[in-house]
């Protein structure tokens, strides 16, 4: 049916009024400073969480299963309560702008990138449910429009909503939208009670519904404890692992404001579902022939006053639009910050970053339209629960470990947990059915938990020291050589080893000794430290003596001679400069030092003032140059088989690590003797 003129006026008034407010509030944010109070934080959360699934989807599921449809809004309220009491503070104090950033910072870039991709897939599925819910509203307002045009109109409004309004616009509009939804949904619930003669009449109506399947319409677990309980849990975990809600918490001007905003959401969200449940059951009793997804919209057009029904339809449409837009904004933030910024520093620049986020949002919505053209119309709430479950399985357990067990869970095990969780959800949701209707989310969380528990048992220090060769029985005169990757902390570890053993450490001193022995200016050794000489003349030389450059072979010979002469004085630790090769015939103890590439790149970025992506590129280039240079005089440089031990300095204190390394390198009596002598 087509809307009457009063209904159309109400419909357009609701849409245009909220759209104008979104644009205006978004324009004000550019001059406002960007930190929100508790009311706006609540608006952002509810503006995204209370959408098509909480209204149209709840009425749809209630049409089929009664009270169990309440789990979306009830679970959303419980999730906000848990968020306020347990997660708001840790999120804000983590120093990361994204939830994936928390995981990446603790477990490394591979875990972060994998979680980014899988989390985006889960969030994208929820966008599909919002697009489908939007078509349910448009089908009432313009039944002849068709599925594809309806999807395109919904996606266009989503893009306009977030591109013009931004985060603050979403918060302000979320408050107005929630107010209108409260009036509309509670008004619908009151209307149902009036039409049925109160609660007694409503119960009589429900008991008289034709129910050949024997559904318990008054039970919260009409589909089974496993399925409905899992749906509620998926909502809780989904909210706790969705970037959009994290952005709302992080946008608060203080911890208290963020916490109050989430508490407001916790108490205001669940009542909205009650109205949808009443409407769904009423329409099941009086209109069993309609499509379940149109239960709420059909009730509005049939039983509400014309202007009010139009206003409700407009508000429902904007609710769908706001939720889809907020989810798209969360995905775009993750893709730009956690994925694109890894490969290009420009993605982190303010102007380019905003443009990229807008482009990503448009592409996400276009992809959603393309995938929603099939026969997905009756799966609005199912898609929402599936989306929440996938996100929870990917992020929840690794995030808990990163926040409350920092430095204690093995990185590879955490990465396995990131992958195993969603795989288990998909496996037990499609191929294998769990008994008693248990939601596959439980299998996903269990798989992730098992992997991270194994990582806790394995620990993070297992790979810190890799003993390649057996500890020697005797050492006549300990000479320790340290070969190191760039920015891996080799010099710091060498210094700590020397201090612990009470022997000298030679680092810069090797260059000075090589200069004395060869007559080559020491500044040339410093300039070409770790790289070959690629020219015959130094055109920037300040004197004729420095004009002609020595060959790489001459400099390598001078460095090796310097290492031998320094070693003649007695036990010592020598850092790089071919010391391990020069002293190979003297029974030196060779040590190789390495570190997580991301941390090495971060050190390089700090020293040279580079962006993350540029630092990674330059580090790869410098590593190639360094390895080629050292392998000119030592073809085994960097290969673990040639060293007594390989040490990973990632997240390790040099002094503590040196005390752990010494027993691996020296006989126990010799180490104790040297330490006491020092």
C-alpha positions in Angstrom: 0.0 0.0 0.0 1.0 3.6 -0.6 1.3 6.1 2.3 -1.5 8.6 2.7 -0.6 12.3 2.5 -0.5 12.8 6.3 1.6 9.7 6.6 4.0 10.9 3.9 4.3 14.3 5.6 5.2 12.6 8.9 7.7 10.3 7.1 9.5 13.1 5.3 9.4 15.3 8.4 11.2 12.7 10.5 13.8 12.0 7.8 14.6 15.6 6.9 14.6 16.9 10.5 17.1 14.3 11.7 19.2 14.6 8.5 19.5 18.4 8.9 20.4 18.0 12.6 23.2 15.5 11.6 24.7 17.9 9.1 24.5 20.9 11.4 25.9 19.1 14.5 28.7 17.7 12.3 29.6 21.1 11.0 29.9 22.5 14.6 32.3 19.8 15.6 35.1 21.2 13.5 35.4 24.2 15.9 34.3 22.5 19.1 37.4 20.6 20.2 36.2 17.0 19.8 35.7 15.8 23.4 32.2 14.8 24.4 30.2 14.7 27.6 28.4 11.7 29.0 25.1 12.5 27.2 26.8 12.7 23.8 28.8 9.5 24.5 25.4 7.8 25.3 24.0 9.2 22.1 26.9 7.7 20.0 26.4 4.3 21.6 22.6 4.2 21.3 22.6 5.9 17.9 24.6 2.9 16.6 23.3 0.0 18.7 19.6 1.0 18.5 18.8 0.6 14.9 17.0 -1.8 12.5 17.9 -4.9 14.5 16.6 -3.4 17.8 13.3 -2.3 16.3 12.3 -3.9 13.0 14.3 -7.0 13.7 12.9 -7.4 17.2 9.4 -7.2 16.0 10.2 -9.7 13.2 11.7 -12.2 15.7 8.8 -11.7 18.2 6.4 -12.4 15.4 7.9 -15.9 15.2 9.2 -16.6 18.8 7.8 -14.0 21.2 9.8 -12.9 24.2 13.1 -14.4 23.0 13.3 -11.5 20.6 14.2 -9.3 23.6 17.7 -10.6 23.7 19.0 -8.0 21.2 18.1 -5.0 23.3 18.5 -6.8 26.7 21.9 -8.0 25.6 22.8 -4.6 24.4 21.9 -3.1 27.8 23.9 -5.7 29.7 26.9 -5.2 27.3 26.9 -1.4 28.0 26.8 -2.2 31.8 29.8 -4.5 31.5 31.5 -1.9 29.3 31.0 0.8 31.9 32.1 -1.2 34.9 35.0 -3.2 33.3 36.3 -1.8 30.0 35.9 1.9 29.7 38.9 2.8 31.9 41.3 0.1 30.5 40.4 1.1 26.9 41.1 4.8 27.6 44.4 4.1 29.3 45.7 1.6 26.7 47.1 4.5 24.5 45.5 3.0 21.4 42.8 4.6 19.2 41.4 1.2 18.2 40.7 -2.1 19.8 42.8 -3.8 17.1 45.6 -1.5 18.1 45.5 -2.9 21.6 45.9 -6.4 20.2 48.6 -5.4 17.8 50.6 -3.5 20.4 50.7 -6.6 22.7 50.9 -9.5 20.2 52.6 -7.9 17.2 51.5 -6.7 13.7 50.5 -10.1 12.3 48.0 -10.7 15.1 46.7 -7.1 14.7 46.4 -7.3 10.9 44.6 -10.7 11.1 42.2 -9.4 13.7 41.6 -6.3 11.7 40.5 -8.2 8.6 38.3 -10.7 10.5 36.7 -8.0 12.7 35.9 -6.0 9.6 34.1 -9.0 8.1 32.0 -9.4 11.2 31.0 -5.7 11.3 30.3 -5.7 7.6 27.8 -8.5 8.0 25.9 -6.3 10.5 25.8 -3.5 7.9 24.0 -6.0 5.6 21.3 -6.4 8.2 20.8 -2.7 8.4 20.5 -2.4 4.6 17.9 -5.1 4.6 16.0 -3.4 7.5 16.0 -0.2 5.5 14.3 -1.9 2.6 11.5 -3.1 5.0 10.7 0.6 5.8 11.0 1.7 2.2 8.7 -1.1 1.1 5.9 0.5 3.1 6.7 4.1 1.9 7.3 3.2 -1.7 6.2 -0.4 -2.5 6.9 -0.1 -6.2 10.5 1.0 -5.8 12.1 -2.4 -6.0 14.8 -4.1 -3.9 17.9 -2.6 -5.6 16.7 1.0 -5.6 15.6 0.6 -2.0 19.1 -0.6 -1.0 20.7 2.2 -3.0 18.6 4.8 -1.2 19.4 3.4 2.2 23.1 3.3 1.5 23.0 6.8 0.1 21.4 8.1 3.4 24.0 6.1 5.4 26.8 7.8 3.5 25.3 11.2 3.9 24.7 10.7 7.6 28.3 9.8 8.5 30.1 11.9 5.9 28.4 15.1 6.9 27.7 14.4 10.6 30.8 12.6 11.8 31.2 11.2 15.3 29.7 14.1 17.1 26.8 14.3 14.6 26.1 10.6 15.3 26.0 11.4 19.1 23.6 14.4 18.8 21.4 12.6 16.3 21.5 9.4 18.4 19.9 11.3 21.3 17.1 12.8 19.2 16.6 9.5 17.4 16.4 7.6 20.6 13.9 10.1 22.0 11.7 9.6 19.0 12.1 5.8 19.0 11.1 5.8 22.7 8.0 7.7 22.0 7.2 5.6 19.0 8.0 2.1 20.3 6.4 2.7 23.7 3.5 4.3 21.9 3.1 1.2 19.8 3.3 -1.0 22.9 0.6 1.1 24.6 -1.5 1.0 21.5 -1.3 -2.8 21.4 -2.5 -3.0 25.0 -5.3 -0.6 24.3 -6.4 -2.7 21.3 -6.3 -6.0 23.2 -7.9 -4.7 26.4 -4.9 -4.5 28.7 -2.4 -7.2 29.9 -5.1 -9.8 30.5 -6.5 -9.4 27.0 -3.0 -9.4 25.6 -2.2 -12.8 27.3 -5.5 -14.2 26.1 -4.6 -13.0 22.5 -1.2 -14.7 22.7 -2.6 -18.0 24.0 -5.0 -18.0 21.1 -2.3 -17.7 18.4 -2.3 -20.6 16.0 0.9 -22.3 17.1 1.4 -25.7 15.5 5.1 -25.7 16.3 4.4 -25.3 20.0 6.5 -22.2 20.5 6.6 -20.8 24.1 5.9 -17.1 23.2 6.3 -16.0 26.8 9.8 -17.5 27.3 13.1 -15.7 26.9 14.5 -19.1 25.7 11.8 -20.0 23.2 14.5 -21.3 20.7 16.4 -23.1 23.5 18.8 -22.0 26.2 21.8 -22.6 24.0 20.6 -20.6 21.1 18.9 -17.7 22.9 21.5 -17.6 25.6 24.2 -17.6 23.0 22.4 -14.8 21.2 22.5 -12.7 24.3 26.2 -13.5 24.9 27.0 -12.7 21.3 25.5 -9.2 21.8 27.6 -8.6 24.9 30.8 -9.8 23.3 30.0 -8.0 20.0 29.5 -4.6 21.7 32.7 -5.1 23.7 34.7 -5.9 20.5 33.2 -3.3 18.1 35.3 -0.3 17.2 32.3 2.1 17.0 31.5 1.7 20.7 35.2 2.0 21.5 35.3 5.3 19.6 32.3 6.5 21.7 34.1 5.7 24.9 37.4 7.2 23.7 35.6 10.4 22.6 34.5 11.2 26.2 36.2 14.2 27.8 37.1 12.1 30.9 36.9 8.6 32.3 33.9 9.6 34.4 32.1 11.1 31.3 32.7 7.9 29.3 31.6 5.7 32.1 28.4 7.7 32.7 27.6 7.7 29.1 27.8 3.9 28.8 25.7 3.5 32.0 23.0 5.8 30.6 22.9 3.5 27.5 22.7 0.4 29.7 19.5 1.5 31.3 17.8 3.1 28.3 18.3 0.5 25.6 16.3 -2.6 26.9 12.9 -1.0 27.2 12.8 -0.3 23.5 12.6 -4.0 22.8 9.5 -4.4 24.8 7.4 -2.4 22.4 8.7 -4.4 19.4 7.7 -7.6 21.2 4.2 -6.5 21.8 3.8 -5.4 18.2 5.3 -8.6 16.8 2.9 -10.9 18.8 -0.1 -8.6 18.0 0.6 -8.8 14.3 1.1 -12.6 14.5 -2.3 -13.0 16.1 -4.2 -10.6 13.7 -2.2 -10.8 10.5 -0.5 -14.2 10.2 -0.3 -13.8 6.4 2.3 -10.9 6.4 6.1 -11.3 6.0 7.7 -11.3 9.5 10.1 -8.5 8.7 7.2 -6.1 8.0 5.5 -6.6 11.3 6.4 -3.2 12.8 6.0 -1.2 9.7 2.6 -2.8 8.9 1.4 -2.1 12.4 2.4 1.5 12.1 0.5 2.1 8.9 -2.6 0.1 10.0 -3.1 1.1 13.6 -1.3 4.4 14.4 -2.7 7.9 13.6 -1.5 8.9 10.1 1.1 11.6 11.1 2.4 9.6 14.0 2.8 6.4 11.8 4.6 8.4 9.2 6.9 9.9 11.8 7.6 6.5 13.2 8.5 5.1 9.8 10.8 8.1 9.2 12.5 7.6 12.6 12.9 3.8 11.9 14.5 4.6 8.6 17.0 7.0 10.2 17.6 4.5 13.0 18.6 2.0 10.4 20.7 4.6 8.6 22.5 5.7 11.8 23.4 2.2 12.8 24.7 1.3 9.4 26.6 4.5 9.1 28.2 4.1 12.6 29.3 0.5 11.7 30.8 1.7 8.4 32.6 4.5 10.2 34.1 1.9 12.6 35.3 -0.3 9.7 36.9 2.7 7.9 38.8 3.7 11.1 40.2 0.1 11.5 41.1 -0.1 7.8 42.9 3.3 7.7 44.6 3.1 11.1 45.4 -0.6 11.4 45.9 -1.6 7.8 46.6 1.2 5.4 48.8 3.1 7.8 51.1 0.1 7.9 51.9 0.6 4.2 51.7 4.4 3.7 52.4 7.2 6.1 50.1 9.4 4.1 47.2 7.4 5.5 48.0 8.9 8.9 48.0 12.5 7.7 44.9 14.4 8.8 43.6 15.6 5.4 44.5 12.4 3.5 43.2 10.2 6.3 39.8 11.8 6.4 39.5 11.5 2.6 40.5 7.9 2.8 37.9 7.1 5.5 35.2 8.7 3.4 36.2 6.7 0.4 36.3 3.5 2.4 32.8 4.2 3.8 31.4 4.6 0.2 33.1 1.4 -1.0 31.8 -0.5 2.1 28.2 0.6 1.5 28.4 -0.1 -2.2 29.7 -3.6 -1.5 26.8 -4.1 1.0 24.3 -3.1 -1.6 25.7 -5.6 -4.1 25.6 -8.5 -1.5 22.1 -7.6 -0.2 20.4 -8.0 -3.5 19.8 -11.7 -2.9 17.2 -13.5 -0.8 18.3 -12.1 2.6 15.1 -10.3 3.5 14.0 -12.5 6.4 17.4 -12.7 8.2 17.7 -9.2 9.8 18.2 -10.2 13.4 20.0 -13.5 12.4 22.6 -11.4 10.6 23.0 -9.1 13.6 23.6 -12.0 16.0 26.0 -13.6 13.5 28.0 -10.4 13.2 28.3 -9.9 16.9 29.4 -13.5 17.4 32.1 -13.3 14.8 33.5 -10.1 16.2 33.4 -11.5 19.7 35.2 -14.7 18.7 38.0 -12.7 16.9 38.7 -10.0 19.4 37.4 -10.7 22.9 39.9 -13.2 24.4 43.1 -11.7 22.8 41.9 -8.2 24.0 41.4 -9.5 27.5 44.9 -11.0 27.5 46.4 -7.7 26.2 44.6 -5.6 28.8 45.0 -7.8 31.9 47.8 -10.2 31.1 50.4 -8.0 29.3 53.7 -9.7 28.5 52.5 -13.1 29.6 50.8 -14.7 26.6 52.9 -16.1 23.7 52.4 -14.1 20.5 52.0 -17.1 18.2 49.4 -18.6 20.4 47.5 -15.3 20.5 47.6 -15.2 16.7 46.3 -18.8 16.6 43.4 -17.7 18.9 42.5 -14.8 16.6 42.2 -17.2 13.7 40.7 -20.2 15.6 37.8 -18.3 17.1 36.0 -17.2 13.9 36.8 -20.5 12.2 35.1 -22.4 15.0 32.1 -20.1 14.8 31.8 -20.8 11.0 32.5 -24.5 11.4 29.9 -25.1 14.1 27.5 -22.7 12.5 27.4 -24.3 9.1 29.0 -27.8 8.9 28.6 -29.2 12.4 25.6 -28.5 14.7 26.3 -28.3 18.4 23.9 -30.2 20.7 21.0 -28.6 22.5 21.0 -25.7 20.1 24.1 -24.2 21.6 25.2 -21.1 19.8 28.5 -21.6 17.8 29.8 -18.5 19.5 30.6 -20.6 22.5 32.8 -22.9 20.3 34.5 -19.8 18.9 35.3 -18.3 22.3 36.4 -21.7 23.7 38.8 -22.2 20.8 40.3 -18.8 21.2 40.5 -19.3 25.0 42.3 -22.6 24.6 44.9 -21.1 22.3 45.5 -18.1 24.6 45.6 -20.4 27.7 48.3 -22.5 25.9 50.1 -19.2 25.2 50.0 -18.3 28.9 51.5 -21.7 29.8 54.2 -21.4 27.1 55.0 -17.9 28.1 56.7 -15.1 26.2 60.3 -15.8 27.2 60.7 -19.2 25.6 62.2 -17.7 22.5 64.2 -14.9 24.2 67.3 -17.1 24.3 67.9 -19.9 21.8 70.9 -22.0 22.7 72.2 -23.2 19.3 75.3 -25.2 20.6 75.9 -27.0 23.8 77.5 -24.9 26.6 81.3 -25.4 26.7 82.9 -27.4 29.5 85.9 -25.1 29.8 86.8 -21.7 28.5 90.5 -20.6 28.7 90.0 -16.9 28.1 86.4 -15.8 27.5 86.0 -13.7 24.4 82.4 -12.8 23.6 81.4 -11.4 20.2 78.0 -9.9 19.6 76.6 -9.6 16.1 73.4 -7.6 16.0 70.6 -6.5 13.8 70.1 -2.7 13.5 68.2 -1.2 16.4 68.0 -4.6 18.1 69.8 -3.4 21.3 73.0 -5.4 20.6 75.3 -2.8 22.1 73.1 -2.5 25.2 73.1 -6.2 25.8 76.9 -6.4 25.2 77.4 -3.6 27.7 75.2 -5.4 30.3 77.1 -8.7 29.7 80.5 -7.0 30.1 79.3 -5.2 33.3 78.0 -8.5 34.8 81.2 -10.3 34.0 83.5 -7.5 35.0 85.3 -7.3 31.6 85.6 -4.5 29.1 83.2 -3.9 26.2 84.5 -2.7 22.9 82.0 -1.0 20.5 83.1 2.5 19.2 86.6 1.6 20.4 87.0 -0.9 17.5 86.6 2.0 15.0 89.1 4.1 16.9 91.7 1.2 17.0 91.1 0.5 13.3 91.8 4.1 12.5 95.1 4.0 14.5 96.3 0.9 12.8 95.4 1.8 9.2 95.8 5.6 9.2 92.3 6.0 7.8 90.4 8.9 9.4 88.0 7.6 12.1 85.1 9.6 10.7 85.3 7.4 7.5 84.9 4.3 9.6 81.9 5.9 11.3 80.4 7.0 8.0 80.7 3.5 6.5 80.0 1.6 9.6 78.0 -1.4 8.5 78.0 -0.7 4.8 80.4 -1.0 1.8 82.3 1.8 0.2 80.7 2.4 -3.2 82.9 5.2 -4.5 86.6 6.0 -5.1 86.4 9.6 -4.0 84.6 11.5 -1.3 83.5 14.7 -3.1 82.4 16.3 0.2 85.8 15.8 1.8 87.2 18.9 3.5 90.9 18.0 3.0 93.0 16.2 0.3 93.9 13.5 2.8 90.3 12.5 3.0 89.5 12.9 -0.7 90.5 9.3 -1.8 88.3 6.7 -0.2 89.8 3.3 0.9 88.2 0.2 -0.6 85.8 -2.0 1.4 88.4 -4.7 1.7 90.9 -2.4 3.2 88.4 -1.2 5.8 87.3 -4.7 6.6 90.9 -5.8 7.1 91.6 -2.8 9.4 88.5 -3.7 11.5 89.5 -7.3 11.9 93.0 -6.3 12.9 91.6 -3.9 15.5 89.4 -6.7 17.0 92.4 -9.1 17.3 94.6 -6.4 19.0 91.9 -5.5 21.5 91.4 -9.2 22.3 95.1 -9.6 23.1 94.5 -7.6 26.3 92.3 -10.3 27.8 88.7 -11.3 28.2 86.2 -8.8 26.6 83.0 -8.3 24.7 83.2 -7.0 21.2 80.3 -5.6 19.2 79.9 -6.3 15.4 82.7 -5.1 13.1 83.7 -8.6 12.0 84.8 -9.5 15.6 83.2 -12.9 15.4 85.1 -13.7 12.2 88.4 -12.2 13.3 88.5 -14.2 16.6 87.0 -17.4 15.2 90.4 -19.2 15.6 90.6 -18.1 19.2 87.5 -20.0 20.4 85.4 -16.9 20.9 81.8 -17.3 22.1 79.6 -15.9 19.3 76.2 -14.3 20.1 73.6 -13.1 17.7 71.0 -10.4 18.8 67.7 -9.8 17.0 64.4 -8.1 17.8 60.8 -7.8 16.5 61.0 -5.8 13.2 58.1 -3.5 14.2 60.0 -2.4 17.4 63.2 -1.9 15.4 61.3 0.2 12.9 59.7 2.2 15.7 63.3 3.0 17.1 64.4 4.0 13.6 61.4 6.2 13.2 62.1 7.9 16.6 65.8 8.5 15.8 65.3 9.8 12.3 61.8 11.5 12.6 60.1 9.2 10.1 56.6 7.9 9.8 55.9 4.2 10.5 55.6 3.1 6.9 58.7 5.0 5.8 60.7 3.6 8.8 59.7 0.0 7.8 60.8 0.6 4.2 64.1 2.2 5.2 64.8 -0.6 7.8 64.4 -3.2 5.1 66.8 -1.3 2.9 69.4 -0.9 5.7 69.1 -4.6 6.6 70.0 -5.6 3.1 73.0 -3.2 3.0 74.2 -4.4 6.4 73.9 -8.1 5.7 75.7 -7.7 2.4 78.5 -5.8 4.1 79.1 -8.2 6.9 78.9 -11.2 4.6 81.8 -9.9 2.5 84.1 -10.9 5.4 81.9 -13.5 7.0 79.5 -15.5 4.9 77.9 -17.0 8.0 76.9 -13.7 9.5 73.3 -13.7 10.8 72.8 -17.5 10.4 71.9 -19.1 13.7 74.0 -22.3 13.1 77.2 -20.3 13.4 76.5 -18.8 16.9 76.5 -20.2 20.3 73.2 -18.6 21.1 70.6 -16.4 19.4 69.0 -13.8 21.7 65.7 -11.9 21.1 65.6 -8.6 23.0 62.0 -7.9 22.3 60.4 -6.5 25.5 63.4 -7.6 27.6 65.5 -5.6 30.0 69.2 -5.8 28.9 70.5 -6.4 32.5 68.0 -9.1 33.3 68.6 -10.7 29.8 72.4 -10.6 30.3 72.1 -12.5 33.6 70.0 -15.1 31.8 72.4 -15.4 28.9 75.6 -15.9 30.9 74.8 -19.4 32.1 74.1 -20.4 28.5 77.5 -19.2 27.3 80.1 -20.0 30.0 80.7 -22.9 32.4 79.1 -22.3 35.7 82.4 -22.1 37.6 83.9 -19.7 35.1 80.8 -17.4 35.1 80.8 -17.3 38.9 84.5 -16.6 39.1 84.4 -13.8 36.6 81.3 -12.2 38.2 83.0 -12.3 41.7 86.2 -10.9 40.3 84.3 -8.0 38.6 
